[in-house]
Amino acid sequence: MFRRVAIIGGGAAGATLLSELLERPVSQPLHLDWYTGGGTPGRGIAYGTRSERHLLNVRAASMGMFASRPNGFLEHMQKRDPRISGTDFLPRCRYGEYLEAETASALARARSNGHDVRVVPYEVDAMVPENDGVTLFQGETTTRVEAAVLALGTLPPRPLSQVDEATLAGGRYVTRPWSLLAEAKPDTQAYHVAVIGLGLTAVDVIVELAALWPNARFTGISRHGLLPEVHQANAALPFEDSEELIEAMRDAPDIRTWMHLLREAIGHTDDWRRVIDCLRPRTQELWQLLPLADRSRFLRHARWAWERSRHRLPQQVAQAIAALEQENRLQRVSAHLHGVTLGERGPQLRILPKGQGKERTLDADLVVQCVGLDNDIRRTQHPLLQQMVTNGHIKPDPFGLGMQATPDGRVLHDGSAWPRLFAIGSMLRGSLWESTAMPEIRQQARQLADHLLSD
Ligand SMILES: Cc1cc2nc3c(=O)[nH]c(=O)nc-3n(C[C@H](O)[C@H](O)[C@H](O)COP(=O)(O)OP(=O)(O)OC[C@H]3O[C@@H](n4cnc5c(N)ncnc54)[C@H](O)[C@@H]3O)c2cc1C
């Protein structure tokens, strides 16, 4: 059992692990250091939004913080309003409040049980893992712990290579959409906003800015010009042949066969979502069976289609987007982005629309980059991860999906696992693929807490 543990990361994953550790009966008091990196502990990026327009993309019944109580969030919400149903997609800010409330009660319990928990609202600057402990550096302070867990979420976005320095310096090209939305104020100017990418983050940006800026119009640019797929109003029935499908996929772990099997299964259902959803509890296991060459093939050819079908929009959000399109406030363009430079009137985008041989330019008042979550620690400027990669303490996943680790979250270096350094959440995508959402994170938190406190 490790009595002195550091958790690095103040989002939902760090909060869930902390709460799991403090839930368990232990023979001796724990000493936990929780480095949150600033912000409201527990909320992180996803649940830090204060907008009611930003909805969860997972139904309320599946968003409980604890693996032992998957209904926890629903019960919390139904105490306020019994009409709320488990199939509802609720605002993410409500979920942030729930995380905060659960974390506060875990911390209060810890005090009454004699545990010593330090919540440190700063980033860890550097770490040195060794076989008998981990040393952390934060500002002028050095701390030695028995074990440490990296719960760092996804990486700060990097600007696309097509954007020139002058545009970046001009302040009208935004790489951190969440900071923009947190500070955006109502405005009646007729802005033209170009959004690069058309995934869930782009949708959040468009829906929010369209409400705050009623005269703004938007151009959404992506390779295919398509939005994420949409959830059905009610949860789909389980796919009746899921066991046979998974068994067949297990027997032939190569991406071409899997695509064939999936197409066949989808052909036998009334709703393709049932097939995609039946894979979710088994995705991690299937991913581990897939040879590296096939992972690479999947990432090159099928990743985009998978993400679009797996991470879907709630119907209310899809309707808000459709209304903007009908009012001609949103135009979607399928195009390659060739460059963004600073013109006389602001950022200018050069794009090559699909099927056309000729480049087109687009003037915008503001450009917001929403190109998906980044886990590539080979290229990151995140100071802690940079330091750990440079010093060989961690090894990047070969496909840019976080760090090399065992499926149960032990961080690898030179092919072997550190006995006292662990990771949870998005940084484990390379070994698990499905590792960014709460249903997976709470499972990892439970297993890790069991491991850390086992005798
Ligand atoms: C916009 C958005 C919507 C989403 N919606 C859903 C949803 O509806 N349902 C769902 O299940 N999942 C959703 N997700 C997935 C989401 O990633 C997880 O649910 C969860 O929020 C991940 O939490 P995390 O703690 O791993 O990461 P984060 O929330 O990113 O937290 C990482 C934390 O690490 C801290 N940190 C970074 N570096 C350091 C350092 N050096 N020292 C100390 N602290 C550091 C950061 O400050 C931050 O607090 C969504 C994600 C996004 C981005």
The ligand as an ORCA input file, in Angstrom:
! r2SCAN-3c Opt
* xyz 0 1
  C     -15.542     19.908    -24.687
  C     -15.538     18.518    -24.157
  C     -16.732     17.877    -23.883
  C     -16.736     16.589    -23.350
  N     -17.943     16.007    -23.061
  C     -17.941     14.800    -22.469
  C     -19.179     14.176    -22.078
  O     -20.256     14.689    -22.301
  N     -19.105     12.969    -21.443
  C     -17.917     12.360    -21.184
  O     -17.907     11.280    -20.593
  N     -16.760     12.901    -21.582
  C     -16.745     14.089    -22.204
  N     -15.551     14.652    -22.572
  C     -14.319     13.900    -22.347
  C     -13.548     14.482    -21.173
  O     -12.230     14.517    -21.624
  C     -13.649     13.669    -19.884
  O     -14.995     13.440    -19.536
  C     -12.966     14.353    -18.699
  O     -13.335     15.678    -18.597
  C     -11.482     14.228    -18.776
  O     -10.958     14.729    -17.589
  P      -9.390     14.759    -17.313
  O      -9.231     15.054    -15.883
  O      -8.781     13.529    -17.852
  O      -8.844     15.936    -18.232
  P      -8.961     17.520    -18.104
  O     -10.334     17.932    -17.792
  O      -8.351     18.074    -19.344
  O      -8.057     17.881    -16.858
  C      -6.645     17.857    -16.888
  C      -6.138     18.660    -15.733
  O      -4.739     18.556    -15.636
  C      -4.219     19.810    -15.223
  N      -2.801     19.849    -15.533
  C      -2.191     19.830    -16.728
  N      -0.861     19.871    -16.562
  C      -0.608     19.900    -15.235
  C       0.571     19.944    -14.441
  N       1.791     19.979    -14.973
  N       0.447     19.970    -13.080
  C      -0.792     19.940    -12.518
  N      -1.933     19.896    -13.217
  C      -1.840     19.880    -14.565
  C      -5.079     20.797    -15.984
  O      -5.003     22.062    -15.409
  C      -6.449     20.155    -15.811
  O      -7.019     20.537    -14.594
  C     -15.529     15.928    -23.123
  C     -14.323     16.571    -23.432
  C     -14.322     17.849    -23.938
  C     -13.017     18.527    -24.233
*
